[in-house]
């Protein structure tokens, strides 16, 4: 009896397998892809083309039958029967592809990155230095109406630089060793500009239209990049420890401040070391810049002051001696007035072109500001 049952079971299994192998593939599901991803911008690329493909019950590709239909759940987009979707209004729309009784949804977010016109102040917040959480704030030109402009991709942010022709803003991040790209109008993280940097601090476009990047640690050399993020070279060969301020004189000589060294070093236009330029009257310098008379101005974070040096590096005077605490970050209005972040008082202070105090442009803690360490003025026409 046992010998009879075994062949019968084998025959039954073969019959089952035969039925499975003979099952006709049928459309079971759809997959949708987009030429522009899941985001449309009313101010830029407003249209995307959706494509649908079919899968059978075995998960294999199958040709779609005639009659594929496209539709949207609201009027925030317009969709044609060829799958072309055009943004109409800000919000989220669900686009559906269907054929027969099989359908699939695709979600699209519509934003409007059209910039507000006017002058704005952007401030990087170091908070508690390497622990965060960090933000980039935006204020109007009067230091009012704060908003959180960027809160993603940050790791102890150090500087803010707008690339207007690319509609991007670069943020250097000491902790992550990255310079990130963000949309200049929305602050949306777009990706990395450069990585693998030993604590990037200040970033500035030089006379050669290359981006110069300072390194807090590592070999302390000044790096150069093309404005598309392509690495060019190590511009200098002499280390500047904890470098955090840079500028050029009228002859295109480069100057770099050392925070822990309490000095400013000079390099010629080719990156050759010309030695220490400032060796006194500083405790912990951050930003540096040249005024219209060729004097070097230095914010002294540890000294809570702004110092002035002549064209030979000799100390002239203390330009600002009161009201500042942990000064870092500087930028200029067209009339010559300038702002400085005062980290210890949670303010951004405004000075006239002679260094006389005008007002606290951003009041203490406005919008949640804890410790400003970079400031940037941007005018959008």
Secondary structure as the mmCIF struct_conf table of DSSP 4:
data_model
#
loop_
_struct_conf.conf_type_id
_struct_conf.id
_struct_conf.beg_label_comp_id
_struct_conf.beg_label_asym_id
_struct_conf.beg_label_seq_id
_struct_conf.end_label_comp_id
_struct_conf.end_label_asym_id
_struct_conf.end_label_seq_id
HELX_RH_AL_P HELX_RH_AL_P1 UNK A 2 UNK A 21
TURN_TY1_P TURN_TY1_P1 UNK A 22 UNK A 22
HELX_LH_PP_P HELX_LH_PP_P1 UNK A 23 UNK A 25
STRN STRN1 UNK A 27 UNK A 34
TURN_TY1_P TURN_TY1_P2 UNK A 35 UNK A 38
STRN STRN2 UNK A 39 UNK A 41
TURN_TY1_P TURN_TY1_P3 UNK A 42 UNK A 43
BEND BEND1 UNK A 44 UNK A 44
STRN STRN3 UNK A 47 UNK A 56
TURN_TY1_P TURN_TY1_P4 UNK A 57 UNK A 58
BEND BEND2 UNK A 59 UNK A 59
STRN STRN4 UNK A 61 UNK A 62
HELX_LH_PP_P HELX_LH_PP_P2 UNK A 63 UNK A 65
BEND BEND3 UNK A 66 UNK A 66
STRN STRN5 UNK A 69 UNK A 72
BEND BEND4 UNK A 73 UNK A 74
TURN_TY1_P TURN_TY1_P5 UNK A 75 UNK A 76
STRN STRN6 UNK A 77 UNK A 79
TURN_TY1_P TURN_TY1_P6 UNK A 81 UNK A 82
BEND BEND5 UNK A 83 UNK A 83
STRN STRN7 UNK A 84 UNK A 87
BEND BEND6 UNK A 89 UNK A 90
STRN STRN8 UNK A 91 UNK A 99
TURN_TY1_P TURN_TY1_P7 UNK A 100 UNK A 101
STRN STRN9 UNK A 102 UNK A 111
HELX_LH_PP_P HELX_LH_PP_P3 UNK A 114 UNK A 117
STRN STRN10 UNK A 118 UNK A 125
TURN_TY1_P TURN_TY1_P8 UNK A 127 UNK A 130
BEND BEND7 UNK A 131 UNK A 131
STRN STRN11 UNK A 135 UNK A 140
TURN_TY1_P TURN_TY1_P9 UNK A 141 UNK A 142
BEND BEND8 UNK A 143 UNK A 143
BEND BEND9 UNK A 145 UNK A 145
STRN STRN12 UNK A 147 UNK A 150
BEND BEND10 UNK A 152 UNK A 153
BEND BEND11 UNK A 155 UNK A 156
STRN STRN13 UNK A 157 UNK A 163
HELX_RH_3T_P HELX_RH_3T_P1 UNK A 164 UNK A 166
TURN_TY1_P TURN_TY1_P10 UNK A 167 UNK A 167
STRN STRN14 UNK A 168 UNK A 173
TURN_TY1_P TURN_TY1_P11 UNK A 174 UNK A 177
STRN STRN15 UNK A 178 UNK A 183
TURN_TY1_P TURN_TY1_P12 UNK A 184 UNK A 186
STRN STRN16 UNK A 189 UNK A 194
BEND BEND12 UNK A 198 UNK A 199
STRN STRN17 UNK A 200 UNK A 205
TURN_TY1_P TURN_TY1_P13 UNK A 207 UNK A 208
BEND BEND13 UNK A 209 UNK A 209
STRN STRN18 UNK A 211 UNK A 215
BEND BEND14 UNK A 216 UNK A 217
TURN_TY1_P TURN_TY1_P14 UNK A 218 UNK A 219
HELX_LH_PP_P HELX_LH_PP_P4 UNK A 221 UNK A 222
STRN STRN19 UNK A 223 UNK A 225
TURN_TY1_P TURN_TY1_P15 UNK A 227 UNK A 228
BEND BEND15 UNK A 229 UNK A 229
STRN STRN20 UNK A 231 UNK A 234
BEND BEND16 UNK A 237 UNK A 238
TURN_TY1_P TURN_TY1_P16 UNK A 241 UNK A 242
STRN STRN21 UNK A 243 UNK A 248
TURN_TY1_P TURN_TY1_P17 UNK A 250 UNK A 251
STRN STRN22 UNK A 254 UNK A 258
TURN_TY1_P TURN_TY1_P18 UNK A 259 UNK A 262
STRN STRN23 UNK A 263 UNK A 267
TURN_TY1_P TURN_TY1_P19 UNK A 269 UNK A 270
BEND BEND17 UNK A 271 UNK A 271
STRN STRN24 UNK A 273 UNK A 278
BEND BEND18 UNK A 280 UNK A 281
BEND BEND19 UNK A 283 UNK A 284
STRN STRN25 UNK A 285 UNK A 290
TURN_TY1_P TURN_TY1_P20 UNK A 292 UNK A 293
BEND BEND20 UNK A 294 UNK A 294
STRN STRN26 UNK A 296 UNK A 300
TURN_TY1_P TURN_TY1_P21 UNK A 301 UNK A 304
STRN STRN27 UNK A 305 UNK A 309
TURN_TY1_P TURN_TY1_P22 UNK A 311 UNK A 312
BEND BEND21 UNK A 313 UNK A 313
STRN STRN28 UNK A 315 UNK A 320
BEND BEND22 UNK A 322 UNK A 323
BEND BEND23 UNK A 325 UNK A 326
STRN STRN29 UNK A 327 UNK A 332
TURN_TY1_P TURN_TY1_P23 UNK A 334 UNK A 335
BEND BEND24 UNK A 336 UNK A 336
STRN STRN30 UNK A 338 UNK A 342
HELX_RH_3T_P HELX_RH_3T_P2 UNK A 343 UNK A 345
TURN_TY1_P TURN_TY1_P24 UNK A 346 UNK A 346
STRN STRN31 UNK A 347 UNK A 351
TURN_TY1_P TURN_TY1_P25 UNK A 353 UNK A 354
BEND BEND25 UNK A 355 UNK A 355
STRN STRN32 UNK A 357 UNK A 362
TURN_TY1_P TURN_TY1_P26 UNK A 364 UNK A 365
HELX_RH_3T_P HELX_RH_3T_P3 UNK A 366 UNK A 368
STRN STRN33 UNK A 372 UNK A 380
#
